[in-house]
Amino acid sequence: MRLLKVGSHGEVRLARDFVNDAPHYAIFSHTWGRDEDEVTIEDLKNGSRMNKAGFGKIQFCAKKAKKDDLEYFWVDTFCINKVNYTELSEAIASIFWWYRDARHCYVYLSDVWLDRDSNKQSQQTWELAFRNSRWFTRGCTLQELIAPKSVKFFSQEEELPDDIETLE
């Protein structure tokens, strides 16, 4: 398992590969953007990761992990080398267990806005946006909901809705 590490000043770097001794970590769940926008392990090697739109999601996860006193975190687009078929196959077979063993799963809903500074969006509007989020249409969503011990949903503004527990 390849993890990312949050440095003392919030910087993100690749940690060593962990086999049976993974430390406590957070895991990130999101919808992918365009392939050219997502940060890959190759982007880390060639230094182009910060130039991609998807790097903001990695920084978001790092910030949330640090807030939850976790030094390590996992992001699929960055931590799995999809060019290596063997690694990709092993990751697909292991992903449920990685979600299960995570301390927290941060779900980033890029198509949900809370818009707390405006009266335009009512409670009913954000709940509808939440229920209709593209995240719920992905094939892997179920395992990402049931495997982790803790699932935290975040809006596009990177905020956790105050009353997420009240959704039925």
C-alpha positions in Angstrom: 0.0 0.0 0.0 1.4 3.3 -1.1 0.5 6.3 1.2 1.0 10.0 1.1 2.5 11.8 4.2 1.6 15.2 5.5 4.6 17.1 6.6 4.7 19.4 9.7 4.1 22.5 7.4 1.3 20.8 5.4 3.5 19.7 2.5 2.6 16.4 0.8 5.1 13.7 -0.1 5.0 10.1 -1.0 5.7 7.8 2.0 7.4 4.4 1.7 5.3 1.4 0.6 3.6 -0.4 3.5 3.0 -4.1 3.2 1.6 -5.4 6.6 2.6 -2.5 8.8 0.5 0.5 7.5 0.2 3.3 10.1 -3.1 5.0 10.9 -4.4 6.8 7.8 -7.3 8.6 6.2 -8.7 7.7 2.8 -10.1 9.9 0.1 -13.2 9.3 -1.9 -14.2 11.5 -4.8 -15.3 11.6 -8.4 -12.6 11.8 -11.0 -12.2 14.8 -13.2 -10.8 14.6 -16.6 -7.8 12.3 -16.8 -5.4 15.2 -17.6 -6.6 17.0 -14.5 -6.0 14.2 -12.0 -2.6 13.9 -10.3 -0.8 10.6 -10.8 2.3 9.0 -9.4 4.0 10.0 -12.6 3.2 13.6 -11.9 5.1 13.3 -8.6 8.1 11.9 -10.3 8.2 14.6 -13.0 7.2 17.5 -10.7 4.0 18.5 -12.5 1.5 17.6 -9.7 1.0 21.2 -8.6 0.0 22.3 -12.1 -3.0 20.0 -12.2 -6.5 20.9 -11.0 -6.7 17.6 -9.1 -3.9 18.6 -6.8 -6.4 20.7 -4.8 -8.2 17.5 -3.8 -4.9 16.0 -2.5 -4.2 19.2 -0.5 -7.8 19.0 0.9 -7.3 15.5 2.0 -3.9 16.3 3.6 -5.5 19.2 5.5 -8.3 17.1 6.8 -6.0 14.3 7.8 -3.7 16.7 9.7 -6.8 18.2 11.4 -7.7 14.6 12.5 -4.1 14.0 13.8 -3.3 11.6 11.0 0.1 11.8 9.3 -0.8 9.6 6.4 -3.5 9.4 3.8 -4.5 7.6 0.6 -5.8 9.0 -2.7 -6.6 6.5 -5.5 -5.5 8.7 -8.4 -2.2 9.4 -6.8 -1.4 6.2 -4.8 -2.1 3.6 -7.5 0.2 3.4 -10.5 -2.4 2.6 -13.1 0.3 2.1 -15.8 1.5 -1.0 -13.9 -1.2 -3.6 -14.6 0.0 -5.9 -11.7 -0.2 -3.0 -9.2 -3.6 -1.9 -10.5 -5.0 -5.5 -10.2 -3.6 -5.9 -6.7 -5.1 -2.5 -5.7 -8.5 -3.4 -7.1 -8.5 -6.6 -5.1 -7.4 -4.8 -1.9 -9.3 -1.6 -2.0 -12.2 -2.7 0.2 -9.7 -3.6 2.9 -7.9 -0.3 2.6 -11.2 1.5 3.1 -12.1 -0.8 6.0 -8.7 -0.1 7.8 -8.8 3.7 7.3 -9.4 5.8 10.4 -11.6 8.2 8.3 -13.0 8.3 4.8 -13.3 11.8 3.5 -15.9 12.0 0.7 -15.5 15.1 -1.4 -18.7 16.0 -3.3 -17.5 18.3 -6.0 -21.1 19.0 -7.2 -22.6 19.9 -3.8 -22.5 23.5 -2.5 -23.6 24.7 0.9 -23.5 28.4 0.1 -23.8 29.5 3.7 -23.2 33.1 2.9 -26.3 33.3 0.7 -30.0 32.9 1.4 -30.4 31.4 -2.0 -29.8 27.8 -1.0 -32.2 26.4 1.4 -31.8 23.3 3.5 -34.0 21.4 1.0 -31.8 22.6 -1.9 -28.5 21.3 -0.5 -30.1 18.0 0.6 -31.4 17.5 -3.0 -27.9 18.3 -4.3 -26.5 15.8 -1.8 -28.8 13.1 -2.9 -28.2 13.8 -6.6 -24.5 14.0 -6.3 -22.5 12.2 -9.1 -20.6 10.5 -6.3 -23.5 8.2 -5.6 -23.6 6.9 -9.2 -20.2 5.4 -9.2 -19.7 1.6 -9.1 -17.4 1.7 -6.1 -19.6 3.9 -3.9 -21.2 1.1 -1.8 -17.9 -0.3 -0.5 -16.7 3.2 0.3 -19.9 3.7 2.4 -19.9 0.4 4.3 -16.2 -0.4 4.7 -14.8 2.6 6.7 -15.4 3.1 10.4 -16.0 6.8 9.8 -17.3 8.5 6.7 -17.3 12.3 6.5 -19.0 14.1 3.6 -17.6 17.5 2.4 -19.1 20.0 0.0 -17.3 21.7 -2.8 -16.4 24.4 -0.3 -14.7 21.7 1.7 -17.2 22.1 4.5 -19.0 19.4 6.4 -22.8 20.0 6.4 -23.9 20.7 10.0 -26.9 18.4 9.9 -25.7 15.6 7.6 -26.9 13.0 10.2 -30.5 14.1 9.7 -30.7 12.9 6.2 -32.8 9.8 5.9 
